[in-house]
Amino acid sequence: MTWSIIARDPATGQFGIAVATRFFAVGARVPYIAAGLGAIATQAFVNPYYGIDGVKLLREGLNAHDVLATLLATDDGRESRQIHIMDASGAIAAHTGRDCVDWCGHIAGSGFSIAGNMLAGADVLDETAKTYIANDSLPFPRRLLAAMRAGEAAGRGKQSAALQIHGEEEWPALDIRADDHPDPLGELERLERVSQELWVHFRSSMPTRQNPAGNTDRSVIDASIAASRARQS
C-alpha cells in the first residue's frame, strides 16, 4: 500500500521525500523535513507526532537513532507503525513494527532510505533503490520520481503520491501532491515540469533568513524566465 524514499542530494544538500500509496492524501501525513537537519517518513498506521515531534528533536540536535528511540518509547502502538529517519550526518534509523502487514521492510544505501508496507514484495524497494542509484545525473526531484516509478512498476496499487524537498529554508523548495488520482506519480511528474515554468524563478526571489526581504524586482524574475525559455527553444 505505501512506500517512501528519503534522500539527500549530494550536489545541493537538499533533503527530499517521495511517497506513494493506495490511500487518500498521503502527502498530508507521511513526509516531514527539518531544513538542513533531517527528514522523517511516518507510515503504516501513521502517527503524525512521529513527524511533528521528530522534527523538533532533530532541531534540538538529536541524531536519527536517538530520535527514533525517543519516539518509540512513548508510543504503545509502535508495533503497528513504520518510520524511517535520516539526519544531517547521513545516519539512518528505521523501525517496522511486527504488526505491520506483509510485505513490509526497509533498505538503505549511501544517502537514501526506503521503507514500505503492504507491498507486492521486496522488489518494490529494490527497484526503487536501483533506479535512484542509477540516475544520479538527473535533477534531484526527477531522480526521486524516477525511483518511485520503478518501484511502482514492481507492483502496487495507486491513489495518491507526494514529493517534498527542502533546502536551507524552513519553507520547501518544492512541495507537490496528488491526493486522489489514477496515476499519482505521473501527476507529480507533470507538476514538477510545471514548476520549472514559473515557480523556480519566483522561488529564488523569496525571502530567506539571510535575505529577509528577498527580491521584489519583477524585472529580475522576468529576465530569469525569459532566459530559461530561450535555452529551451
C-alpha positions in Angstrom: 0.0 0.0 0.0 2.7 2.5 1.0 6.3 3.1 0.3 8.6 6.1 0.5 12.2 7.2 -0.1 14.1 9.7 1.9 17.2 11.1 0.3 19.8 13.9 0.5 21.0 15.4 -2.7 24.9 15.4 -2.6 25.1 18.3 -5.0 22.8 20.7 -3.1 22.4 19.3 0.4 18.7 19.3 0.0 16.5 16.7 1.7 13.7 15.1 -0.2 10.9 12.7 0.5 8.8 11.0 -2.2 5.9 8.7 -1.2 3.1 6.8 -2.9 0.2 4.7 -1.6 -3.2 3.2 -2.3 -4.8 5.6 0.2 -6.0 9.2 0.2 -3.8 12.3 0.5 -0.6 10.6 1.6 1.3 13.9 1.4 -0.7 15.3 4.3 0.5 12.6 6.7 3.8 10.9 5.8 6.6 13.4 5.0 8.3 15.7 7.5 11.5 17.6 6.9 13.6 19.8 9.1 15.5 22.1 6.8 19.2 21.2 6.8 18.8 18.8 9.7 17.0 15.7 8.5 13.8 14.0 7.2 11.2 11.6 8.6 8.6 9.5 7.0 5.9 8.0 9.2 3.6 5.3 7.7 1.6 2.1 8.1 -0.7 3.1 11.0 0.6 6.7 10.7 1.4 8.5 13.9 1.6 12.2 12.9 3.5 13.0 16.1 6.4 10.9 14.9 6.9 13.7 12.3 5.9 16.6 14.4 7.9 15.7 17.5 10.7 14.1 15.5 11.4 17.3 13.6 11.6 19.1 17.0 14.1 16.6 18.3 16.2 16.9 15.2 16.2 20.7 15.7 17.3 20.1 19.3 20.4 18.2 18.0 19.4 14.6 18.5 20.7 12.1 15.9 18.4 9.8 13.9 18.8 6.8 16.2 18.1 8.8 19.4 15.1 10.4 17.7 13.7 7.0 16.8 14.3 5.6 20.3 12.6 8.6 21.9 9.5 8.4 19.6 9.0 4.7 20.0 9.4 4.8 23.8 6.3 7.0 24.2 4.0 5.1 21.8 2.2 1.9 22.8 1.1 1.5 19.2 4.7 1.2 17.9 4.3 -2.3 16.6 1.7 -1.1 14.1 3.9 1.7 12.9 6.6 2.1 10.3 9.1 5.0 10.4 12.4 5.9 8.8 14.6 8.9 9.6 17.8 10.4 8.0 19.7 13.1 9.9 22.2 15.7 8.7 25.2 13.4 9.1 23.5 10.9 6.8 22.8 8.4 9.6 19.6 6.4 9.1 17.3 4.8 11.6 14.2 2.7 10.8 11.5 0.8 12.5 8.9 -1.6 11.1 6.6 -2.9 13.8 5.9 -6.6 14.0 2.2 -6.0 13.4 2.8 -4.2 10.0 1.2 -6.1 7.1 3.5 -8.1 4.8 5.3 -7.4 2.6 7.0 -4.8 4.8 10.5 -3.8 5.3 13.3 -1.2 4.9 16.5 -0.9 2.9 19.2 1.9 2.9 22.2 3.0 0.9 24.5 5.9 0.6 22.4 9.0 1.0 19.0 7.3 0.9 16.5 5.2 2.9 13.4 3.4 1.5 10.6 1.8 3.5 7.3 0.2 2.7 4.4 -1.9 3.9 1.6 -3.9 2.4 3.6 -4.2 -0.8 3.7 -6.9 -3.5 7.1 -7.8 -2.4 10.7 -6.7 -1.7 11.2 -5.9 -5.4 9.3 -2.6 -4.9 12.0 -1.3 -2.6 14.8 -3.0 -4.5 13.8 -1.4 -7.8 13.3 2.0 -6.2 16.8 1.8 -4.8 18.4 0.6 -8.1 16.8 3.3 -10.1 17.7 6.0 -7.6 21.4 4.9 -7.6 21.5 4.7 -11.4 20.1 8.2 -12.1 22.5 10.4 -10.2 22.7 12.7 -13.3 19.1 13.7 -13.1 17.9 16.8 -11.2 17.0 15.8 -7.6 13.2 15.9 -7.9 13.2 13.9 -11.1 15.7 11.4 -9.7 13.3 10.7 -6.8 10.3 10.4 -9.1 12.1 8.1 -11.4 13.0 5.8 -8.5 9.4 5.8 -7.3 8.2 4.9 -10.8 10.5 1.9 -10.9 9.1 0.8 -7.5 5.6 1.2 -8.8 6.3 -1.0 -11.8 7.4 -3.8 -9.5 3.8 -4.0 -8.2 1.5 -2.0 -6.0 -1.8 0.0 -6.1 -2.3 3.6 -6.9 -4.2 6.5 -5.4 -2.0 9.3 -4.0 1.6 10.5 -4.0 3.7 13.4 -2.8 7.1 14.9 -3.3 8.6 17.4 -0.8 12.1 18.9 -1.0 13.7 21.3 1.5 16.9 23.3 1.1 18.2 25.6 3.9 15.0 27.5 4.5 12.0 26.4 6.7 9.7 26.6 3.7 10.0 23.9 1.0 11.8 24.3 -2.3 9.2 22.1 -3.8 6.0 20.6 -2.3 3.6 18.9 -4.7 0.8 16.4 -4.1 -1.7 14.2 -6.0 -4.3 13.4 -3.3 -6.6 11.2 -5.4 -5.5 10.3 -8.9 -5.5 7.3 -11.3 -1.8 7.9 -12.0 -0.5 9.9 -9.0 3.2 9.6 -9.8 2.5 10.6 -13.4 0.7 13.7 -12.0 3.7 14.5 -9.8 5.9 14.3 -12.9 3.6 16.7 -14.7 3.5 19.1 -11.7 7.3 19.1 -11.4 7.6 20.1 -15.1 5.1 22.9 -14.5 7.1 24.1 -11.5 10.0 24.8 -13.9 7.9 27.3 -15.9 7.5 30.0 -13.2 7.8 28.6 -9.6 11.6 28.0 -9.7 12.2 31.6 -10.8 9.9 33.1 -8.1 11.5 30.7 -5.6 14.9 32.3 -5.9 13.4 35.7 -5.1 11.5 34.7 -2.0 12.7 35.9 1.5 15.3 33.8 3.2 16.9 34.0 6.7 20.0 35.5 5.1 18.0 37.9 2.9 14.7 38.7 4.8 13.3 41.0 2.1 14.1 38.6 -0.8 13.9 40.2 -4.2 10.9 42.3 -5.2 12.3 43.5 -8.5 10.0 41.8 -11.0 12.4 42.6 -13.9 14.9 40.2 -12.3 12.3 37.4 -12.2 11.1 38.2 -15.7 14.7 38.0 -17.0 15.2 34.7 -15.4 12.0 33.3 -17.0 13.0 34.7 -20.4 16.5 33.2 -20.2 15.1 29.8 -19.3 12.6 29.9 -22.2 15.4 30.9 -24.6 17.5 27.9 -23.5 14.6 25.6 -24.2 13.7 27.0 -27.6 
